[in-house]
Amino acid sequence: MIQSSDPTSAQQVRDKVRDGYAAIAKSQQSSCCGPSSCCGADTSEAAAQLAVEVGYDLEEIQALPEGANMGLSCGNPVALASLKPGEVVIDLGSGGGFDVFIAGRKLGPKGRAIGIDMTPEMLAKARAYTAAYRERTGFDNVEFRLGEIEHLPAGDNTADVVISNCVVNLSPAKAQVWCEMARVLKPLGRVAVSDIALLKPLPPQVADMVEALVGCVAGAVLVSETRQMARDAGLAEVTLTTKDDYVRSMTKWQDPLYQKIAAALPPGESLADYITSLEVTARKPRRACCC
């Protein structure tokens, strides 16, 4: 598990993650939580297939600016959030803008979708796609901000919904991330997170692999720990749902990163024995006592 109270260690983790995602943004390696383009497969097709497998509608994927779907999803927090027109949504770790652009269509011209990412290269991609989004929708309702999810560049009580897709597990200070979600939410605001979680602790040889960290595996915590962090942040109505089909679909991918991780597991065991895709929903009480 990665949950460090050592500022130096925490910064090292952030630097590794930032470097890994910068490389992904520059197309220098395979996606962190999805299929790669190895063996000559078409990356956009693989990314679209993954998105459909985790619950996105093909039509909304095809309506995205070209390149916005980078195959980094492990669930569909936008659908989980049941967004309403006019709401304000903050996406933690927005990458190339995939969920922000999908959310923006649902929010309509009076809503606002705000993506936050700590990797400048990802932010540049998302901002570059914004013009195409505006042209297709006629909406000027999305924006992207540089920042860490442990220190969100957003005011208190400003969001109706906080979403995140396969990102919280990468943070070295997950409890603080949950506190930040609660801080920026309006009273009765809600959380919809798709993430990777552990069913049991990872073997040390896997937990120490940088590849596993950027691959959304080594940074994961137990399902029970996620529930406790959400509650400790002052959130209520916390519901967790495991989705094993996402992890099992990894066996279909000829991704060298996941092959390397799988090879480091004890004989006879697979990634599905250790990790799961997890949906988390919660609500900020009307009178909250946050971190």
C-alpha positions as CSV (number, residue, x, y, z in Angstrom):
1,M,0.0,0.0,0.0
2,I,1.2,3.6,-0.6
3,Q,0.1,5.9,2.2
4,S,3.2,7.8,3.3
5,S,3.5,10.4,6.1
6,D,7.1,11.1,5.0
7,P,7.0,14.2,2.8
8,T,10.1,13.2,0.9
9,S,8.7,9.7,0.2
10,A,5.3,11.1,-0.8
11,Q,6.9,13.5,-3.2
12,Q,9.0,10.7,-4.7
13,V,5.8,8.8,-5.4
14,R,4.2,11.8,-7.0
15,D,7.2,12.4,-9.2
16,K,7.2,8.7,-10.4
17,V,3.5,8.9,-11.2
18,R,3.9,12.3,-12.9
19,D,6.8,11.0,-15.0
20,G,4.8,7.9,-15.9
21,Y,1.7,9.8,-17.0
22,A,3.8,12.4,-18.8
23,A,5.3,9.5,-20.9
24,I,1.8,8.2,-21.5
25,A,0.7,11.7,-22.7
26,K,3.6,11.8,-25.1
27,S,2.7,8.3,-26.3
28,Q,6.1,6.9,-25.1
29,Q,4.5,3.9,-23.3
30,S,1.3,1.9,-22.9
31,S,-1.6,3.2,-20.9
32,C,-1.4,2.8,-17.1
33,C,-4.8,1.2,-16.5
34,G,-5.7,-0.1,-19.9
35,P,-4.6,-2.0,-23.0
36,S,-1.5,-0.9,-25.0
37,S,-0.8,-0.8,-28.6
38,C,1.6,-3.7,-28.5
39,C,1.6,-6.3,-31.3
40,G,0.4,-3.5,-33.7
41,A,-3.2,-3.2,-32.2
42,D,-4.9,0.1,-32.9
43,T,-4.7,2.1,-29.6
44,S,-7.9,4.1,-30.2
45,E,-9.9,0.9,-30.9
46,A,-8.4,-0.8,-27.8
47,A,-9.3,2.3,-25.7
48,A,-12.8,2.3,-27.0
49,Q,-13.2,-1.4,-26.3
50,L,-12.1,-0.9,-22.7
51,A,-14.4,2.0,-22.2
52,V,-17.4,0.0,-23.4
53,E,-16.3,-2.9,-21.2
54,V,-16.4,-0.7,-18.1
55,G,-19.8,0.8,-18.9
56,Y,-19.5,3.7,-21.3
57,D,-21.9,4.0,-24.2
58,L,-20.2,3.7,-27.6
59,E,-22.1,6.8,-28.9
60,E,-20.7,9.1,-26.2
61,I,-17.2,7.7,-26.8
62,Q,-17.5,8.4,-30.5
63,A,-18.7,12.0,-29.7
64,L,-15.5,12.8,-27.9
65,P,-12.7,14.9,-29.4
66,E,-10.3,12.6,-31.1
67,G,-7.6,11.4,-28.7
68,A,-9.4,12.3,-25.5
69,N,-10.0,8.6,-24.7
70,M,-6.6,7.3,-23.7
71,G,-7.7,4.0,-22.3
72,L,-7.1,4.9,-18.6
73,S,-10.5,4.0,-17.2
74,C,-11.4,1.3,-14.7
75,G,-15.1,2.2,-14.4
76,N,-17.6,4.8,-15.3
77,P,-17.9,7.4,-12.6
78,V,-20.0,9.8,-14.8
79,A,-22.8,7.2,-15.0
80,L,-22.4,6.4,-11.3
81,A,-22.9,10.1,-10.5
82,S,-26.3,10.5,-12.2
83,L,-25.4,14.0,-13.2
84,K,-28.1,16.7,-13.6
85,P,-28.1,19.7,-15.9
86,G,-26.6,22.8,-14.3
87,E,-24.5,21.0,-11.7
88,V,-20.8,21.7,-11.0
89,V,-18.5,18.7,-11.3
90,I,-14.9,18.3,-10.3
91,D,-12.9,15.5,-11.8
92,L,-9.8,14.4,-9.9
93,G,-7.0,13.3,-12.2
94,S,-8.7,14.3,-15.4
95,G,-5.9,13.3,-17.8
96,G,-6.8,14.0,-21.4
97,G,-10.3,15.2,-20.4
98,F,-12.2,11.9,-21.1
99,D,-14.7,12.1,-18.2
100,V,-14.8,15.9,-18.2
101,F,-16.0,16.1,-21.8
102,I,-18.6,13.3,-21.3
103,A,-19.8,15.0,-18.1
104,G,-20.0,18.4,-19.8
105,R,-22.5,17.2,-22.3
106,K,-24.8,15.9,-19.5
107,L,-24.4,19.2,-17.5
108,G,-25.6,21.4,-20.3
109,P,-24.6,25.0,-21.0
110,K,-25.5,26.1,-17.4
111,G,-23.3,23.4,-15.8
112,R,-19.6,23.3,-15.3
113,A,-17.1,20.4,-15.5
114,I,-13.7,21.1,-14.0
115,G,-10.8,18.8,-14.6
116,I,-7.8,18.8,-12.2
117,D,-4.5,17.1,-13.0
118,M,-0.9,17.4,-11.8
119,T,0.7,16.4,-15.1
120,P,1.3,19.4,-17.4
121,E,1.5,17.2,-20.4
122,M,-1.9,15.7,-19.7
123,L,-3.3,19.2,-19.0
124,A,-2.0,20.4,-22.4
125,K,-3.7,17.5,-24.2
126,A,-7.0,18.2,-22.5
127,R,-6.9,21.9,-23.2
128,A,-6.0,21.2,-26.8
129,Y,-9.2,19.1,-27.2
130,T,-11.4,21.7,-25.7
131,A,-11.9,23.7,-28.9
132,A,-13.2,20.6,-30.7
133,Y,-15.6,19.9,-27.7
134,R,-17.0,23.4,-27.9
135,E,-17.4,23.2,-31.6
136,R,-19.3,19.9,-31.4
137,T,-21.5,20.8,-28.4
138,G,-21.8,24.6,-28.5
139,F,-21.1,24.5,-24.8
140,D,-18.4,26.6,-23.0
141,N,-18.7,24.7,-19.8
142,V,-15.4,22.8,-19.3
143,E,-12.0,23.9,-17.9
144,F,-8.8,22.2,-16.8
145,R,-6.6,23.2,-13.8
146,L,-3.1,22.2,-12.8
147,G,-3.0,20.8,-9.3
148,E,-2.6,17.8,-7.0
149,I,-5.6,15.9,-5.8
150,E,-4.3,16.2,-2.3
151,H,-4.5,20.0,-2.6
152,L,-7.4,20.8,-4.9
153,P,-7.3,24.2,-6.6
154,A,-11.0,24.7,-5.8
155,G,-12.9,26.6,-3.1
156,D,-14.8,25.1,-0.2
157,N,-18.4,24.0,-0.9
158,T,-18.2,24.7,-4.6
159,A,-19.0,21.3,-6.3
160,D,-22.2,19.4,-6.5
161,V,-20.3,16.3,-7.5
162,V,-16.7,15.0,-7.3
163,I,-15.8,12.2,-9.7
164,S,-12.5,10.3,-10.3
165,N,-11.5,7.4,-12.5
166,C,-8.7,5.1,-11.5
167,V,-6.6,7.9,-9.9
168,V,-7.0,8.0,-6.1
169,N,-5.0,4.7,-5.8
170,L,-2.0,6.6,-7.2
171,S,-1.9,9.1,-4.4
172,P,0.6,8.7,-1.5
173,A,-1.9,10.5,0.8
174,K,-5.3,9.0,0.0
175,A,-6.9,10.0,3.3
176,Q,-6.1,13.6,2.5
177,V,-7.7,13.2,-1.0
178,W,-10.9,12.0,0.6
179,C,-10.8,15.0,2.9
180,E,-10.3,17.3,-0.1
181,M,-13.4,15.7,-1.8
182,A,-15.5,16.5,1.3
183,R,-14.1,20.0,1.5
184,V,-15.0,21.1,-2.0
185,L,-18.4,19.5,-2.0
186,K,-21.5,21.5,-1.2
187,P,-23.7,20.2,1.6
188,L,-25.5,17.2,0.2
189,G,-23.0,17.0,-2.6
190,R,-22.0,13.6,-3.8
191,V,-19.0,11.5,-4.6
192,A,-18.7,9.0,-7.5
193,V,-15.4,7.3,-7.8
194,S,-14.2,4.3,-9.8
195,D,-10.8,3.0,-8.6
196,I,-8.6,0.0,-8.1
197,A,-8.7,-1.7,-4.7
198,L,-7.1,-4.7,-3.0
199,L,-8.9,-7.8,-2.0
200,K,-5.8,-8.8,0.0
201,P,-2.3,-7.4,0.4
202,L,0.0,-7.6,-2.6
203,P,3.2,-9.6,-2.4
204,P,6.2,-7.4,-1.6
205,Q,7.9,-8.1,-4.9
206,V,4.8,-6.6,-6.7
207,A,4.2,-3.7,-4.3
208,D,7.7,-2.5,-4.9
209,M,7.5,-2.4,-8.7
210,V,7.4,1.0,-10.3
211,E,5.6,-0.6,-13.2
212,A,2.9,-1.7,-10.8
213,L,2.6,1.8,-9.3
214,V,2.0,3.5,-12.7
215,G,-0.2,0.5,-13.6
216,C,-2.7,1.4,-10.9
217,V,-1.9,-1.7,-8.8
218,A,0.8,-1.1,-6.2
219,G,-0.9,2.1,-4.9
220,A,-4.2,0.4,-4.2
221,V,-5.5,-0.1,-0.6
222,L,-7.9,-2.6,0.8
223,V,-11.6,-2.1,0.1
224,S,-12.2,-1.8,3.9
225,E,-9.5,1.0,4.1
226,T,-11.3,3.0,1.3
227,R,-14.6,2.8,3.2
228,Q,-12.9,4.0,6.4
229,M,-11.1,6.9,4.7
230,A,-14.4,8.1,3.2
231,R,-16.1,7.9,6.6
232,D,-13.3,9.6,8.4
233,A,-13.5,12.5,5.9
234,G,-17.0,13.1,7.1
235,L,-18.8,11.6,4.2
236,A,-22.1,9.6,4.7
237,E,-24.1,7.0,2.8
238,V,-20.8,5.4,1.7
239,T,-21.5,2.5,-0.6
240,L,-18.8,0.3,-2.2
241,T,-19.4,-2.1,-5.1
242,T,-16.7,-4.4,-6.4
243,K,-16.5,-5.1,-10.2
244,D,-14.3,-8.2,-10.9
245,D,-15.0,-8.3,-14.6
246,Y,-12.6,-5.3,-15.3
247,V,-9.6,-7.1,-13.7
248,R,-10.4,-10.4,-15.3
249,S,-10.4,-8.6,-18.7
250,M,-6.7,-7.7,-18.1
251,T,-6.0,-11.3,-19.2
252,K,-7.2,-10.4,-22.7
253,W,-4.6,-7.6,-23.0
254,Q,-1.2,-8.4,-24.4
255,D,0.2,-5.6,-22.3
256,P,3.9,-6.1,-21.3
257,L,3.4,-4.1,-18.2
258,Y,0.7,-6.4,-16.8
259,Q,2.5,-9.5,-18.1
260,K,5.5,-8.4,-16.0
261,I,3.3,-7.8,-12.9
262,A,1.6,-11.2,-13.4
263,A,4.9,-13.0,-13.7
264,A,6.0,-11.6,-10.3
265,L,2.9,-13.2,-8.5
266,P,3.2,-16.4,-6.6
267,P,2.6,-19.6,-8.7
268,G,-1.0,-20.3,-9.4
269,E,-2.3,-16.8,-8.6
270,S,-3.5,-14.0,-10.8
271,L,-4.2,-10.3,-10.5
272,A,-7.9,-11.1,-10.0
273,D,-6.9,-12.8,-6.7
274,Y,-5.6,-9.5,-5.4
275,I,-7.3,-6.5,-7.0
276,T,-10.7,-5.4,-8.1
277,S,-12.3,-2.4,-9.7
278,L,-14.3,-0.6,-7.0
279,E,-17.2,1.8,-7.3
280,V,-17.6,4.2,-4.4
281,T,-20.5,6.5,-3.9
282,A,-21.0,8.8,-0.9
283,R,-22.7,12.1,0.1
284,K,-21.6,15.1,2.2
285,P,-24.1,15.6,5.0
286,R,-26.1,18.8,5.2
287,R,-24.0,19.7,8.3
288,A,-20.7,18.1,7.8
289,C,-17.7,17.8,10.1
290,C,-14.9,17.2,7.7
291,C,-11.1,16.6,8.3
